[in-house]
Amino acid sequence: MASSFLLVLFISLHTADGFMEYAVNSCEFNSSELKDIEFIRSYYYNRDEYARFSSNVGKFVGYNEWGMKNAEYWNNNPSEMALVINEKERYCGHNVGIWSSNILTKSAEPYVRLRSVTPSGGSHPSMLVCSVYDFFPKLIRVRWIRDGQEVTSDVTSTDELADGDWYYQVHSHLEYTPRSGEKISCVVEHASLKEPLVTDWDPSMPESDRNKFAIGASGLILGLVLSLAGFIYYKRKSRGRILVPSS
């Protein structure tokens, strides 16, 4: 799978009317070997790409009339071509090695939340959602196991969603008809894990009831702690009290 890192360079001007021209350099690569790297420089005007140089193609290509005119000029300019051809080795060859050793080898383990929701329509009365959070790198596999067999139907999943802080999240949905005594698990496979992360679904109590039970238990424990603290305080005060007989 190709990896890509982008360095955005705002090289032109902003006018009073809000027009903007800029160029983007990118390196797409499968390894840190120079032969596996493609250097791309794209030129944009108001978010529309009008010309591009690719080291795999070896020349500029225009995507509209203005882009084709510029591409023809650059392709016939030896100094411009020498400069952009050299960028693959100068820019990508140097930085890909740094990115590979300092970023691509890093990973963050995901954590999983498995919950039941009410499906909207569909032919099944129940739905489980397996939400996987805070993982890196992006590539991940989420699957469902039901009574020892992988489930391949009635499963929908989102794409890996970027959190904006290098981490990702993904959500997988399983529609199903409950059966007595069954076992359903969400299985997550990721580069940060030595073995698949398996989370079993416990249908013994609905999630809303489990939450209510947890809140009630917490309140009971807090009440007992406060009562015990009050009793201890009362006993200590009683020991220090002096009784004066009435006349």
ABEGO torsion letter per residue (X at the ends): XBBBBBBBBBABBBBAAGBBBBBBBBBBBABABAAABBBBBBBBBGGBBABBBBAAAGBBBBABAAAAAAAAAAAABAAAAAAAAAAAAAAAAAAAAAAAAAAAABBBBBBBBBBBBBBBEEABABBBBBBBBGBOBABBBBBBBBGGBBBABGBBBBBBBBAGAGBBBBBBBBBBBBBBGBBBBBBBBBAABABBBBBBBBAABBAAAAAAAAAAAAAAAAAAAAAAAAAAAAAAAAAABBBBBBX
